[in-house]
Amino acid sequence: MRIARHSSAVSAAILALPLSLGAQVIDLTVHNTGLAIGDKPRVNGLRINFRDRYLDRVNGVNVTIWSPYEPPTGVVNGFAIGLPATGAKAITGISVGALGVGAQNSIHGLGIGGAGVGAGGELRGIMLGGIGVGSGGGITGLSVGLIGVGSGGSMRGIHLGGVGVGSGGELTGISIGGIGAGAGGQLKGLAIGGIGVGAGSGFTGIGIGGIGVGSGGDATGLMVGGVGVGSGGLLKGIAIGGGGVGAPRIKGLAVGGLGVGGLDVNAIVLTAGYFKVQDRGRFDGIALSGINDVRGLQRGLTIGLFNYANELHGAQIGVINVSDNGGHRRVLPLVSVR
């Protein structure tokens, strides 16, 4: 009799509309262990359902046709497979969706989505999205999106985005974006952007941008920008800008195709164009430029066609050398030392 009832239920399930599948359960489990077809809340084994509404926990394999009703419920430990999409409140293990994989809280493990992989909380592990990978909380591990990878929180690991990689918090590790890579907070590690690399509060590491590399705070390391490199704070290390390099404070080596500028510069400066230290600024180092314009104190060496220092306590080498120490202007050819 029991076998007959099961056969009847299977026949009804096959003939019913998809919406009715979620309302029926073919329970072939013993103490929740085994096979269940339908929206059975707890299963240890294989669970197959059209669309989850009452999911509590699956330890094993959860196969769904569509993403869960909102808000998603339940936890999947093992395999979450979507034909074409799947999701849960949290997934730990391997999750695969022909269209996509999503979780309200977190996905830990391997996530593969034809369109994308996303979570309202944390993504941790290897995440591969045909269009993109996104998280509201944070991403840790390897993430690859043909269009982009992004998170409202911090990101750590290796992140590759066809268009871009972006984090609302800290971005640490290797980040490569076809157009750009950026962080609202600190950016640490290797960052490469076809157009640019940017950090809201600070950069440490190697930054390479087709157009530029910039930071709202301090920037330390090797920074190369096709057009320019800039920092809102201290720029320390090696900075190379096809057009120019600029920051309030510069330490290390600054190379600008057209110019270099700062307020407090303690560096070796190389530019074919114009090197300028702002009013009441200071220069300590060596500058080789077409024009050296130190509007403050110079305690170093400038070499150029024209050299000017408001207060010179060093040396100038050039065609024309001008210094205004204490209002006593000196104009000399070739060499001026004060």
C-alpha positions as CSV (number, residue, x, y, z in Angstrom):
1,M,0.0,0.0,0.0
2,R,2.8,2.4,0.9
3,I,4.6,1.7,-2.4
4,A,1.3,2.4,-4.3
5,R,0.9,5.7,-2.5
6,H,4.4,6.7,-3.4
7,S,3.8,5.8,-7.1
8,S,0.7,7.8,-7.1
9,A,2.5,10.8,-5.6
10,V,5.3,10.6,-8.2
11,S,2.7,10.5,-11.1
12,A,0.9,13.5,-9.6
13,A,4.2,15.4,-9.2
14,I,5.2,14.8,-12.9
15,L,1.8,16.1,-14.2
16,A,1.4,19.0,-11.8
17,L,2.4,22.6,-12.6
18,P,5.8,23.7,-11.2
19,L,4.2,25.8,-8.5
20,S,2.6,22.7,-7.0
21,L,5.9,20.9,-6.7
22,G,6.9,23.1,-3.8
23,A,3.7,22.2,-2.0
24,Q,4.2,18.4,-2.3
25,V,6.9,16.2,-0.7
26,I,7.9,12.8,-1.7
27,D,9.7,11.7,1.5
28,L,11.9,8.7,1.1
29,T,14.1,9.5,4.1
30,V,14.5,7.6,7.4
31,H,15.0,10.1,10.2
32,N,15.6,12.8,7.6
33,T,18.3,10.8,5.9
34,G,17.9,9.7,2.3
35,L,16.0,11.2,-0.7
36,A,13.3,13.8,-0.6
37,I,11.6,15.4,-3.6
38,G,9.8,18.6,-2.6
39,D,10.1,21.3,0.0
40,K,11.1,19.2,2.9
41,P,12.8,21.4,5.5
42,R,15.6,19.1,6.7
43,V,17.4,16.4,4.7
44,N,20.7,14.5,5.2
45,G,21.3,13.2,1.7
46,L,19.7,14.3,-1.6
47,R,16.9,16.9,-1.7
48,I,15.3,17.9,-5.0
49,N,12.8,20.8,-5.1
50,F,11.5,23.4,-7.6
51,R,11.8,26.4,-5.4
52,D,12.6,26.6,-1.8
53,R,10.3,28.2,0.7
54,Y,10.7,26.1,3.9
55,L,14.3,25.0,3.7
56,D,15.9,24.6,7.1
57,R,19.0,22.5,6.6
58,V,20.5,20.2,3.9
59,N,23.6,18.2,4.6
60,G,24.4,16.7,1.3
61,V,23.0,17.8,-2.1
62,N,20.3,20.3,-2.6
63,V,19.0,20.6,-6.2
64,T,16.6,23.4,-7.2
65,I,15.1,24.7,-10.4
66,W,14.9,28.3,-9.3
67,S,16.2,30.7,-6.6
68,P,14.4,30.6,-3.3
69,Y,11.5,32.8,-2.2
70,E,12.3,35.9,-0.4
71,P,13.7,36.1,2.2
72,P,15.8,33.0,1.6
73,T,15.9,30.5,4.4
74,G,18.0,27.6,5.5
75,V,21.5,26.3,5.3
76,V,23.1,24.0,2.7
77,N,26.3,22.1,3.7
78,G,27.6,20.2,0.7
79,F,26.3,20.8,-2.8
80,A,23.8,23.4,-3.9
81,I,22.9,22.9,-7.5
82,G,20.6,25.2,-9.5
83,L,19.0,24.4,-12.8
84,P,19.2,27.2,-13.6
85,A,19.6,29.0,-10.3
86,T,19.9,28.2,-6.6
87,G,20.3,29.9,-3.3
88,A,19.8,29.8,0.5
89,K,20.4,31.8,3.5
90,A,23.9,30.3,3.8
91,I,25.8,27.8,1.7
92,T,29.0,26.0,2.6
93,G,30.6,23.7,0.1
94,I,30.1,23.7,-3.7
95,S,27.4,25.8,-5.3
96,V,26.7,25.8,-9.0
97,G,23.9,27.6,-10.9
98,A,23.5,27.7,-14.7
99,L,22.3,31.3,-14.3
100,G,23.5,32.1,-10.8
101,V,24.1,31.4,-7.2
102,G,22.9,33.6,-4.3
103,A,22.8,33.6,-0.6
104,Q,21.3,36.1,1.9
105,N,24.1,35.7,4.4
106,S,27.2,33.9,3.1
107,I,28.7,31.5,0.6
108,H,31.8,29.5,1.7
109,G,33.7,27.2,-0.6
110,L,33.3,27.1,-4.4
111,G,30.7,29.1,-6.1
112,I,30.1,29.0,-9.9
113,G,27.3,31.1,-11.6
114,G,26.7,31.4,-15.3
115,A,25.6,35.0,-14.8
116,G,27.0,35.6,-11.3
117,V,27.6,34.7,-7.7
118,G,26.4,36.9,-4.9
119,A,25.8,37.1,-1.2
120,G,24.4,39.8,1.1
121,G,27.1,38.9,3.6
122,E,30.5,37.2,3.0
123,L,31.9,35.3,0.1
124,R,34.8,33.1,1.1
125,G,36.7,30.7,-1.2
126,I,36.7,30.5,-5.0
127,M,33.9,32.4,-6.7
128,L,33.5,32.4,-10.5
129,G,30.8,34.5,-12.2
130,G,30.1,34.7,-15.9
131,I,29.0,38.3,-15.5
132,G,30.2,39.2,-12.0
133,V,30.8,38.4,-8.4
134,G,29.4,40.5,-5.7
135,S,29.0,40.7,-1.9
136,G,27.5,43.1,0.5
137,G,29.8,42.1,3.4
138,G,33.2,41.0,2.1
139,I,35.1,38.7,-0.2
140,T,38.0,36.5,0.8
141,G,39.8,34.1,-1.7
142,L,39.8,34.0,-5.5
143,S,37.0,35.8,-7.3
144,V,36.7,36.1,-11.1
145,G,34.0,38.0,-12.9
146,L,34.0,38.6,-16.7
147,I,32.5,42.1,-16.1
148,G,33.5,42.7,-12.5
149,V,34.0,41.8,-8.9
150,G,32.8,44.1,-6.1
151,S,32.0,44.2,-2.4
152,G,30.5,46.7,0.0
153,G,33.0,45.5,2.5
154,S,36.6,44.4,2.5
155,M,38.2,42.1,-0.1
156,R,41.2,39.9,0.4
157,G,42.9,37.5,-2.0
158,I,43.0,37.5,-5.8
159,H,40.3,39.4,-7.7
160,L,40.0,39.6,-11.4
161,G,37.4,41.6,-13.2
162,G,37.0,42.0,-16.9
163,V,35.8,45.6,-16.4
164,G,36.8,46.3,-12.9
165,V,37.4,45.4,-9.2
166,G,36.0,47.5,-6.5
167,S,35.7,47.4,-2.7
168,G,33.8,49.7,-0.4
169,G,36.3,48.9,2.4
170,E,39.8,47.5,2.3
171,L,41.2,45.8,-0.8
172,T,44.2,43.5,-0.1
173,G,46.0,41.1,-2.4
174,I,46.1,41.0,-6.2
175,S,43.5,43.0,-7.9
176,I,43.3,43.3,-11.7
177,G,40.5,45.2,-13.6
178,G,40.2,45.7,-17.3
179,I,39.3,49.3,-16.7
180,G,40.2,49.8,-13.1
181,A,40.7,48.6,-9.5
182,G,39.7,50.6,-6.5
183,A,38.9,50.7,-2.8
184,G,37.0,53.1,-0.7
185,G,39.4,52.4,2.1
186,Q,43.0,51.1,2.1
187,L,44.4,49.3,-1.0
188,K,47.3,46.9,-0.3
189,G,49.2,44.6,-2.6
190,L,49.3,44.5,-6.4
191,A,46.6,46.5,-8.3
192,I,46.4,46.9,-12.0
193,G,43.8,48.8,-13.9
194,G,43.6,49.3,-17.6
195,I,42.5,52.9,-17.0
196,G,43.4,53.5,-13.3
197,V,43.9,52.4,-9.8
198,G,42.5,54.3,-6.9
199,A,42.2,54.2,-3.1
200,G,40.1,56.3,-0.9
201,S,42.2,56.4,2.3
202,G,45.6,54.9,1.4
203,F,47.7,52.7,-0.9
204,T,50.5,50.4,-0.2
205,G,52.2,48.1,-2.7
206,I,52.4,48.1,-6.5
207,G,49.9,50.1,-8.5
208,I,49.8,50.3,-12.3
209,G,47.2,52.3,-14.1
210,G,46.9,52.9,-17.9
211,I,45.9,56.5,-17.1
212,G,46.8,56.9,-13.5
213,V,47.2,55.8,-9.9
214,G,45.8,57.9,-7.1
215,S,45.1,57.8,-3.4
216,G,43.1,60.1,-1.1
217,G,45.6,59.4,1.7
218,D,49.2,58.2,1.8
219,A,50.6,56.1,-1.0
220,T,53.7,53.9,-0.5
221,G,55.4,51.6,-2.9
222,L,55.8,51.5,-6.7
223,M,53.2,53.5,-8.6
224,V,53.1,53.8,-12.4
225,G,50.5,55.9,-14.2
226,G,50.3,56.4,-18.0
227,V,49.2,60.0,-17.4
228,G,50.0,60.6,-13.7
229,V,50.4,59.5,-10.1
230,G,49.0,61.5,-7.2
231,S,48.3,61.3,-3.5
232,G,46.4,63.5,-1.0
233,G,49.0,62.8,1.6
234,L,52.5,61.3,1.6
235,L,53.7,59.8,-1.6
236,K,56.6,57.5,-0.7
237,G,58.7,55.1,-2.8
238,I,58.9,55.2,-6.6
239,A,56.3,57.2,-8.5
240,I,56.3,57.4,-12.3
241,G,53.8,59.4,-14.2
242,G,53.8,59.8,-18.0
243,G,52.4,63.2,-17.5
244,G,53.2,64.1,-14.0
245,V,53.5,63.2,-10.3
246,G,52.0,65.3,-7.5
247,A,51.4,65.1,-3.7
248,P,51.7,67.4,-0.7
249,R,54.6,65.3,0.5
250,I,57.0,63.3,-1.7
251,K,59.8,60.9,-0.5
252,G,61.8,58.6,-2.7
253,L,62.0,58.9,-6.5
254,A,59.5,60.9,-8.5
255,V,59.6,60.7,-12.3
256,G,57.2,62.9,-14.3
257,G,57.2,63.2,-18.1
258,L,55.9,66.8,-17.9
259,G,56.2,67.8,-14.3
260,V,56.4,67.0,-10.6
261,G,54.9,69.1,-7.8
262,G,54.6,69.1,-4.1
263,L,54.8,71.1,-0.8
264,D,57.4,69.0,1.1
265,V,59.7,67.1,-1.3
266,N,62.5,64.9,0.0
267,A,63.3,63.0,-3.1
268,I,65.1,62.5,-6.4
269,V,63.1,64.3,-9.0
270,L,63.3,63.7,-12.7
271,T,61.2,65.5,-15.3
272,A,61.8,66.9,-18.7
273,G,59.3,69.7,-17.8
274,Y,58.6,71.6,-14.7
275,F,59.3,70.9,-11.0
276,K,57.6,73.0,-8.5
277,V,57.6,73.3,-4.7
278,Q,54.7,75.3,-3.4
279,D,54.9,78.5,-1.4
280,R,56.5,78.0,2.0
281,G,57.4,74.5,1.0
282,R,60.7,72.7,1.3
283,F,62.9,70.7,-1.0
284,D,65.6,68.3,0.2
285,G,67.1,66.1,-2.5
286,I,68.2,66.2,-6.1
287,A,66.1,67.5,-9.0
288,L,66.9,67.2,-12.7
289,S,64.3,69.2,-14.6
290,G,63.8,71.6,-17.4
291,I,62.7,74.2,-14.9
292,N,63.1,74.0,-11.1
293,D,60.8,76.4,-9.2
294,V,61.3,76.1,-5.4
295,R,59.0,78.7,-3.8
296,G,60.2,77.8,-0.4
297,L,63.4,76.4,1.2
298,Q,65.8,74.5,-0.9
299,R,68.4,72.3,0.9
300,G,69.6,70.2,-2.0
301,L,70.7,70.3,-5.6
302,T,68.7,71.5,-8.6
303,I,69.9,71.0,-12.2
304,G,68.0,72.6,-15.0
305,L,67.9,75.3,-17.7
306,F,66.4,77.7,-15.2
307,N,66.5,77.3,-11.4
308,Y,64.7,79.4,-8.8
309,A,64.7,79.1,-5.0
310,N,63.0,81.5,-2.6
311,E,65.5,80.5,0.1
312,L,68.6,78.6,-1.1
313,H,70.8,76.6,1.3
314,G,72.2,74.3,-1.3
315,A,73.3,74.5,-5.0
316,Q,71.9,75.3,-8.4
317,I,73.3,74.3,-11.7
318,G,71.9,75.7,-14.9
319,V,71.9,78.4,-17.5
320,I,70.2,80.8,-15.2
321,N,70.1,80.4,-11.4
322,V,68.1,82.7,-9.2
323,S,67.8,82.8,-5.4
324,D,66.1,85.3,-3.1
325,N,67.5,84.6,0.4
326,G,66.0,87.1,2.8
327,G,65.1,89.4,0.0
328,H,68.7,89.5,-1.3
329,R,68.3,88.3,-4.9
330,R,71.2,86.6,-6.6
331,V,71.2,85.8,-10.3
332,L,74.1,83.7,-11.6
333,P,74.9,81.6,-14.7
334,L,76.1,78.0,-14.5
335,V,76.4,77.5,-10.7
336,S,75.0,79.2,-7.6
337,V,75.8,78.0,-4.1
338,R,74.5,79.6,-0.9
